[in-house]
Amino acid sequence: MHFCQLFRRSHIKKENVLLLLLVNFSSVLSIKKNVVLIVIDDLGQQDLGIYKNKGATSYYRTPNIDKLAQKSVVFKNAYATSPRCIPSRVSLLTGKYPVRFDVPNDKKFKYNTPHFTFGPEEETTGEAFKKNGYKTIYIGKWHVTTPTAKENEGTWPWDQGFQSCHGISPGNPGTHWSPYGASADSMMKIKPGPRGTYLTDELTNLANKEIWRNRNKPFFLVLSHYAVHEPIQAPPKLIKTYSKLPKFKREYFAEPAKKQICKKNQNNPKYAAMLTSVDRSVGRIMATLKKNGLTKKTVVIFTSDNGGQASTTLTKTMNQKTRNKTGWKQPTSNLPLRLGKRYLYEGGIRVPLLVHVPGVSAKISTCPVTGADLYPTMLDLTGLKMNAKQHKDGKSIRCTLKRSVTPKCLQLWKRSLIWYNGADGGTFGRHSAIRHGKYKLIKHLDTGKTELYDLIQDIGEKKDLSHRYRTLTKKLRLHLDQKIKLIQGSS
């Protein structure tokens, strides 16, 4: 019965109406929102049409993700905390920069964690939601532990607060077709579907079953797809729909200084089909939420663990024809962003981020945010108590969902974001980076060389300003070094 009708009933006393109002308001506050976190593997920001510049051509079809974006806050300056899978996922689970755990391992850093990434003493998102009465579910790629050695004891998802776990394996499954790769088989905590079942579909089926099973209780569901990580495989029927993608006279461009050959155009039919299969997964998840009456009480977050795979090693023996063929074969192009996965240029760390909260209007936010922010944000959006000692580097970005800019929001704008890749990356090198305001500085750890870019004027990081703005470069470099020194190994 509507409360306006109650007021019209003369036989109900005013104090009783007031009591009913208070009771109703309290019950609304006590309703726990569900959370669905969808993490795609190696999905670049420019793979989605919603992030492309006006007039830019988009060959990939993602109608369901586009539809989700229309009712979400779309973050234009969203970043992974690393250009690589493992460290980025550490941040999603712990709310901390991966450098706190020496991930990836720094060959010149004395501290070494006894675990592959983080230890069992960390309170992950799974544990945080579990202790607050949520059913916790992890489906898909985990990749913060390895299948052997005692160093992993206590760090598997079932050790870290997730009550239902499906599809766990390191790296990639070897193949996206059932029964999946032999190297991953022992860790695949699912019963593979009939031979030929596509993994993205199978994980989506499992997610939808978990949503249905837990429709009458609060749940926290992580759907961590193996797509669109290599091997690049997709259902043949979907690939056929992209068979007419155009081929160009020039399919590559070179980054000689980085010894990389990069894909110029987004026209790989297999990759396009693979992304469309992910898009269909998102559509199916949203349809299941709607079917079970959960749309108005479920927060949905969509993101990626790092930028797209857009390049491979450039060798001196490659002629023009070989370069063109190699460029075309790469999964995707991150243009206008520079390079991609494994690099701290924008193509490697800038990722899509959509945050859908029931009752919150859609908008575009240009506030710089990172994957480490999602831990405290999810707690904040569900009314759960913050744990600042755990998510030391992540900050709740809930304030950015509002139309007005609050003092808390201004603090997010003013903070510096940092990255550290201390592993011996071969041609990729060891490097760190800091973004403060519109400026971003990259430091090459082995040579000491620094680069400075204005990301507002130069999103492609083509014009190094370090020699023009020497004072700013020195200031940012000092701040970066001090920050890394302060937190490295201090989990």
N, C-alpha and C positions, 0 to 999 in steps of 0.2 A: 504494500500500500504506500502511495506517495505521501510525503510529509505534509504537503499542502492540503490533502484530504483530511489528514488528522486534525489540522487546525480548524477545519470547518465543522468537525464533530463537537457540538456544544457540550455533550455529556463527558468529554475527556477534559480533565483539568489541565491548566497551563503547565503546572509543575510536572505532570506526567509526560507531556509533550516534550518539555525540556530534557527530562530524563531519557526519553527515547532518542532524542537527538544526540545526546552525549554518548549513549551506549552505541549508537550506530557509528558515530565518528571514531570512537575507540576501536571498534571492530575493523574499520577500514584501515586504521593505522597498524593494526596487528596482523593484517594479511601479508604474508611473506611473498614477495615476487620471486618467480622462477628466473633462472639465468641460463641462457643458451649462448655459449661462446664457440663460434665457428672459426677455426684457424686453417687457412689454406697454406700449402707448402710451396715456396718459391713464386708466389704471385706478385708481380710487379704492380705498382700503382697505375701505371699507364696501360695496363691490360684491360682496365675498365673504362668504358666510354664516359662515365660520369666524371672522370678526372682529366679528360683530354681538353686541350684548348679549343675554344670555339672555332668551328670550321675544320678541325682535324678529322681525318678519316678513321673510323673504327671498324675493323673487319670482324671483330669478335662479337658474338651475339650473347648477351647476358641479361635478358628481360627480367628475370626474377630478382637478380641483384639490383638492377635498376629500380625495380618496384620497391624493394626494401629501402633503397636510398631515398626514395621520394617521401618516406615517412620516418627518416632517421636524421641524426646529426652527422653530417659528412665532414670528416676532418681532412683538410687539404694538406696540412703539415704534420702528418702522422709518421712516426719513425719506429723501426725495429731497433732494439738496443745493440744489434750486431748484424753484419751482412751475411752471417752464417746461421744455419739451423739451430745447432745445439745451444750456443750461448743465448740466442734470442729466446728460446723456449725456457731457459733457466729464469729469465726475467719475468716471463708470463706467469710462471708458477710461484716465484718467490717475491716479486716486487722489488728486486735488487738488480743493480748492474752486474753483468757476468764477471767483470774484473774483480769483484769482491771474492769470487771463488777461484780466481786465476783460470778463468775459462774464456777463450781457449788457452791452453798452457803457454806460458811465456818462457821461452828457452833461456832468457837472461834474468829471470826472476827466481829468487831462492825459495820462496814460499810455494809449496805444492799441497793441494788438498788431498787427503787420504782417499777421497772418493772421486769418481769420474767427473762429477760436477759439484753438486751440493750434498751435504750429509743429512742423516735422518733427523737431526735436531731442528731443521728448518720447518716452519709451519707453512705449508703450501696452501694454495687456494682450496684444494680438496679438503684439507684438515680444517681450515677456517669455516667453510660452509658446513662440514659434517658436525662440528661441535655446536653449531647453531640449529641443529635439527633438520638439515637438508639431506635429501638423498643425493649422493654424489656419484657421478658417472663419467668415465673417461673412455672415449671411443677413438681409435686410430693411432696415429704416430705419437710416441712418447719421446724417444731419442735423447734422453738426458742420462741414461745408463747404458751399459753394454751388457750383452748376454752372458759374459763370463767374468770370473774374478770376484774375490770377496769384497772388493771395493764398492760393489753395488748393493750390498746388504742394507736393507732398510730404505732404499731409495726408489723402489718400483712404485707404480701408481697405487697398488693395493696397500703399500706401506705408508703412502703419503695422503691418506684420507679418502681415496676414491673407492667406493664400495662395489661398484659394478665396472669391470674393465673389459674392453673388447678390442682386438686388433693390435695389441702392443707389439712393437718390434723396433729394432734399431734402424736408423738410416732410412732405407726404402725397402719395400717388400720383394724386390727382385723383379717382379712382374705385377701388373695391375689385373691380371686374370687369374681366377681360381684354378688350381690350388695354391697359387702364389709361389714365390721363390723358395728354393730349398734352404738358402742361408737364413731366411726369416721364419721358416716354418715352425721351428721349435718355440718361437716367441709369439706366434700369432695366437692370441687367446680367443679365437673364434673357430667355430666349425665351418670350414670353407663351404660355400654354396656349390651347386653343381658346376662341373668343369666348364669354364667359359664365363662364369659370373664375373662382372666387372666390379672391382674393389670399391670404387666410389659409390656405386649403387648398394653394395652389401653393407657398407658402413652406415649409409643413410637408412637402410632398412632397420639396422640395429638401433639407431638413434630414435627412429619413430616408434619402435616397440618400447623403448625405455620411457619415452614421453607418455605413451598410453598407459603403461604400468604404473607410472607415478603421477598420473593426472590429478589425483586427489590429495597430493602432498607436495610440499615445496621441493624443488630439485635444482641442482646445479649440474648442467650437462656440458662437457667439452667435446665437440666434434672436431677432431684434428685430422683432416684429410691428408693422405699421401700425395694426392694430386695437388699441384701440377708439376711435381718433382719428376725428374727422369727416373725410369725410362718413359719417354713420351709415347703413350699408348692410349687409344680411345676406341669406342665401339665403331666398327666399320661403317654402319649406317650414318653415324654422326660425321665421320670423316668425309663421307661422300657428299654431304651437304655443303662442305667447304671446298669441293673439288675445283670450283671455278675461281678460287682466289687468284688475283693477278700475280704474275711474276714480272720482275723488273730487270732492266738491263744491268742495274747495279744493285746487288743484294747485300752489300757489306760496306763497312768503312773500317779503317785501321786506326788503332791507338799504338803507334810504334813504341812510344816511351814505356808503355805498359806491356808490350809484346802481346797485344790482344787483337783479334779480328772480331768485329761486332756485327750483329744482325741489324740491318737498316730498316726493314719493313716487317710488319706484323702479318705475315702471310704463310705461316706453317700450318697446313690443314690439320695435322694430327694434334698439334698444340691447341689450335682453335677449338677442335672437337672436345679435347680434354677439358678445356675451360668451360665449354657449354655443359658438359656433364656435371661439373661442379655447380654451375648455375642452376641446373635442374634439381640438384640436391638441396640447394637453398630453398627453391620453390616448394619442394616436397615437405621440408621441415616446417615452413610457414603454414602450409596447408594442414599439416597434422596438428599444429598448435590451434589453428582456427577450428578444426573439426572437434577438438576436445574442449573447446571453450576457454582456451588458455591465452588467447591473444592479448587480452587486456591486463593480464597479470604476469607477463613474461618479458624480461629484458633480453634483447637479441643483439649480440655484438659480432661483427664480421671483420676479420683482419687477416694478415699474412705474417709469416715469421721472418721474411727478408725480401729483398728485391728480386726481380726476375733474372733467370739465367739467360744472358744475352750475348755471351762471348766465349771464345776459346783461344788457345795459344796460337799466336802468329809465328810462323817459321820462315826462314829466309828462302827455303826451297819452294814456297807456294807461288805459283804463277797466278795471273789474273783469273783464269778459268777456275782454278782450285779455290782461290779466295772467294769467288762468287758462290760456288757450290757450298763451301763451308759456311759462309755467312747465311745462306738460305736455310741450311739444316739446323741452325741454332733455334732453340724453342721460341724466343720472342725478342722483341725490341723494346727498350725502355725509353727511347727518345721521346721528348727532348732531354731527359735525364741522362747523366753520364754513366757509362759502364753499367754494372749490375752486381749480382750476387758475388760475395767475397770482397767487394771493394767498399770503402767508406765514402765514395762519391754518392750522390743522391740516388742513382739507379740501384745501388746496393742496399740502401737502408730506408728509403722512403716507401711506405706501404699504404694500402687502402685501410681505412678504418671507418666503419659505419656503426653508430650506436643508436639503437631503437629502444626508446623507453615509452611505455604506454602513457598517454596524456601529455607527452612533450612534443611540441611542434617541430617539424623538419626545418633544418637550417644548414648553412655551410659555416664551419668554423675554420679560421686560419691560425688558431693558437697551436704552437708547436707542442706535441705530446709524444710519449713513447710507450712501448709495450709494457714497461715496468709500471706505468700508471693504471693499467687495467685492474690489477689486484685491489688497490684501495678504492678504485672507482666502483667496482662491483659490490664491495662491502657497503659503500656509501649509498648506492642506488637501492639496495635492499634493506637499508636501515640497520645494518649490523655494525657492531663496534669495531672501530679502527684498531690496527695493531702496528703503530708507528715503528716499534722496534724491529718488526719483521720487514715491512715494505719501506725500507729506509730511503730508497731512491725514487720510488713511485709516489705520485701525488694524485689525489682524487681530482678528476676533471669534470665532476658533476656540475660545477658552476658554469662551465662553458656551454652547457646545454640550455642555459637561460638566454632570453633575448637581451637583457641588460648586462653590462659589464660591471662586475662586483670587484671590491678591493682584493678578494681572494683570487679572482681571475687575473687581475693585474700582476699578482705575484707569479702566476704561471707564465705569463708573457715575459717577465723579467729574468726568470731563471735561465741558467745555462744547461744545455744537454751535452753529455759527453759519450764518447765511444772509445774503446781500446781493443785493438786486435794485435796481441803480442806474440801470437804463434808465428812460426816460420812458415810463411805462406808461399814460398817459392817465388814465382813471377808476380804473385799478388803483394808480397812484401809485408812488413810489420808496420802498422800505422795506428795513430790515434787521431781523434777529432773532437772539436767543440763547436756547438752552435750557440751564439748569443745574439738575440735580436735577429737582424737580417744577415748578419755575418757568420761565416763558417770557416774555421781554420782546420787544415789537415796537416799533421806532423808525421813525417816518415822517420820511424824510430832508428833505423840503421844508418841513415845519412844525416839526420837532423834537419833536413830540408822542410820548409813549411810552405803551404799554399793558402791564400786567403781569397774568399769569394763573397760577393754580394748576391745572396740568393733571390732577392726581389728583382734585381736587374739582370741577373745571369743565372737562371735556374739550371742551365747546362754546364755550369762551372768551366767555362772556356777562358775567362779572363782572370788570371792570377793577379791580385791586387797587393800582394805582400810587400813588394818593393815600393809601391806608391804610399801605402799606409803603414809605415814601419813601426810607428808607436803603437797603433792598434794591434798589429801582428805580434809585437813583443808582449803586450799586455795579455792577449788571449792565450798565447803560448805558455806564459807563466801561470796563468789561471788553470789551464789544462793540466800542466805538469803537477801543480800543487794538489789539484783535485784527485788525480790518479794516485799520487804518492800517499794521500790521506786515506783512501779507501781500499787500495789494492791488498787483497788478502784479508781484509777486516770484515768477514761476513757477519 
